[in-house]
């Protein structure tokens, strides 16, 4: 009950206060959380050390980690304010780079997989793509608390994105792609215990293979889409060129090839925006019992 109440309070304040005030308040709370949550802080620092490299000064890594918490708090403010996002907001706050790549992917007639990651504001990306008129569904985690789950579902549907909960994901994914729609999937964290071990920033990590499997089986192109925050709290949506697997490969080879392409795209974005990568579990500690914990919005 308490987490649900906190979400509702967050929505009320976000919709009532000026957005800059909301961001400022969120930043203060993020700093408090950063210092009071050593487990989450250590996980973020550990992940960033892999991204930034061992030669980077510890202070730089710590400062970047603190900005991760701050940017994540702003991400929540944006999520709470979805009901205020309209065409005027899009025109003044959102720049879209490469939107024709979505059209190119859908022109194949087999649907398209909108690949993203826990970077910037992926939820905002789903909202905006839906507002632009593209039919879009997204695979999402189910929250244990029904009220919280209903709240997240309602926020996501404000932009006409249809959530597909993990338990019923496969059937819903097939339906969306066979209807030549967009299917949004995140490719930087595996929640299924059925991922694939692959190189991620030079070290083996368990990564999702769902986007690759669906692409190979149904012929759907994968189009990477990343929504990143700019310095003045505007957003740029980067839509990259779609890709498919090499013709004639068996499923195992095709999946490995496609996962590799997905990971390279995600790595490139994380390198550019390390302070906007919101993963609060140790990605490379695949023996950690916390690794696959689903009770988090990220």
Residue pairs with C-beta under 8 A, 6 or more apart in sequence:
1 145
1 147
3 145
3 148
4 145
4 147
4 148
4 151
7 80
7 148
7 151
8 151
10 76
10 77
10 80
11 80
13 22
13 25
14 22
14 77
14 80
14 81
15 80
15 81
15 83
15 84
17 25
19 77
19 81
19 233
20 233
22 77
22 81
23 74
23 77
23 233
26 70
26 73
26 74
26 76
26 77
27 70
27 73
27 74
29 73
30 66
30 69
30 70
30 72
30 73
31 66
31 69
31 70
33 40
33 69
33 73
34 41
34 65
34 66
34 69
35 41
40 280
41 65
41 69
43 279
43 280
43 281
43 282
44 65
44 68
44 69
44 279
44 280
45 61
45 62
45 65
46 282
46 284
46 285
47 277
47 279
47 282
47 283
47 284
48 61
48 64
48 65
48 68
48 274
48 277
49 56
49 61
50 201
50 202
50 203
50 283
50 284
51 201
51 270
51 271
51 274
51 277
52 60
52 61
52 64
52 274
64 274
64 275
67 275
68 274
68 275
68 276
68 277
68 278
71 120
71 229
71 275
71 276
71 278
72 278
72 298
74 229
74 233
75 120
75 121
75 123
75 278
78 121
78 123
78 124
79 121
79 123
79 124
79 155
80 155
82 123
82 124
82 127
82 155
82 158
82 159
83 158
85 124
85 127
85 128
85 131
85 158
85 159
87 131
90 128
90 131
92 234
93 233
93 234
93 235
94 128
94 234
94 235
94 236
94 237
95 234
95 235
95 236
95 237
96 128
96 236
96 237
96 239
97 236
97 237
97 238
97 239
98 238
98 239
98 240
98 241
99 132
99 237
99 239
101 223
101 239
101 240
101 241
101 242
102 112
102 114
102 129
102 134
102 182
102 223
102 225
102 239
104 221
104 223
104 241
104 242
105 112
105 220
105 221
105 222
105 223
105 242
106 112
106 134
106 180
106 182
108 219
108 220
108 221
109 180
110 177
110 178
110 180
110 218
110 219
110 220
110 221
111 176
111 177
111 178
111 179
111 180
111 181
111 182
111 183
111 218
111 220
112 177
112 182
112 183
112 220
112 221
112 222
112 223
112 242
113 177
113 182
113 183
113 184
113 185
113 211
113 214
113 215
113 220
113 221
113 222
113 223
114 125
114 126
114 129
114 136
114 138
114 182
114 183
114 184
114 185
114 223
114 225
115 185
115 186
115 187
115 211
115 222
115 223
115 224
115 225
115 262
115 265
115 266
116 122
116 125
116 184
116 185
116 186
116 187
116 224
116 225
116 226
116 227
117 186
117 187
117 188
117 226
117 266
117 269
117 270
117 277
118 186
118 188
118 189
118 277
118 278
118 279
118 298
119 188
119 226
119 227
119 228
119 266
119 269
119 270
119 273
119 276
119 277
119 278
120 226
120 227
120 228
120 229
120 235
120 273
120 276
121 227
121 228
121 229
121 235
122 184
122 186
122 226
122 227
123 155
123 156
124 227
124 235
125 184
125 225
125 226
125 227
125 237
126 136
126 138
126 156
126 159
126 161
126 184
127 156
127 158
127 159
127 161
128 159
128 227
128 237
129 136
129 159
129 161
129 182
129 184
129 225
130 136
130 159
130 160
130 161
131 159
131 160
134 181
134 182
135 160
135 176
135 179
135 181
135 182
136 160
136 161
136 162
136 181
136 182
136 183
136 184
137 161
137 162
137 163
137 164
137 172
137 173
137 176
137 181
137 182
137 183
137 184
138 156
138 161
138 162
138 163
138 164
138 183
138 184
138 185
139 164
139 165
139 166
139 169
139 172
139 173
139 183
139 184
139 185
139 186
139 210
140 152
140 153
140 156
140 163
140 164
140 165
140 166
141 165
141 166
141 191
141 294
141 297
142 149
142 165
142 166
142 167
142 294
143 149
143 152
143 295
143 297
144 295
152 163
152 297
153 163
156 163
157 163
161 184
162 176
164 172
164 173
164 176
166 191
166 192
166 294
169 210
173 183
173 210
173 214
174 214
174 218
176 182
176 183
177 183
177 214
177 218
177 220
178 218
183 214
183 220
184 225
185 208
185 210
185 211
185 214
186 208
187 207
187 208
187 211
187 262
187 263
187 266
188 207
188 208
188 266
188 270
188 277
188 279
188 283
189 207
189 208
189 279
189 281
189 283
189 298
190 206
190 207
190 208
190 292
191 208
191 292
191 294
192 208
192 210
193 292
194 209
195 206
195 207
195 208
195 209
196 206
196 207
196 208
196 209
196 212
196 255
196 256
196 259
197 204
197 205
197 206
197 207
197 286
198 204
198 205
198 207
198 256
198 259
198 260
198 263
199 205
199 260
199 263
200 207
200 263
200 267
200 283
200 284
201 267
203 284
204 284
204 286
205 283
205 284
205 286
206 286
206 291
207 259
207 262
207 263
209 255
209 259
211 222
211 258
211 259
211 262
212 222
212 245
212 254
212 255
212 256
212 257
212 258
212 259
212 262
213 251
213 255
214 220
215 221
215 222
215 244
215 245
215 258
216 245
216 249
216 251
216 254
216 255
216 258
217 251
219 244
220 244
221 242
221 243
221 244
222 242
222 243
222 244
222 258
222 261
222 262
223 239
223 240
223 241
223 242
224 238
224 239
224 240
224 262
224 265
224 266
224 269
225 237
225 238
225 239
225 240
226 237
226 238
226 240
226 269
227 235
227 236
227 237
227 238
228 235
228 236
228 238
228 269
228 272
228 273
228 276
229 235
229 276
230 236
238 269
240 265
243 258
243 261
244 258
245 254
245 257
245 258
246 254
246 257
249 257
270 277
278 298
279 298
280 296
280 298
281 288
281 290
281 291
281 293
281 296
282 288
282 290
282 291
285 291
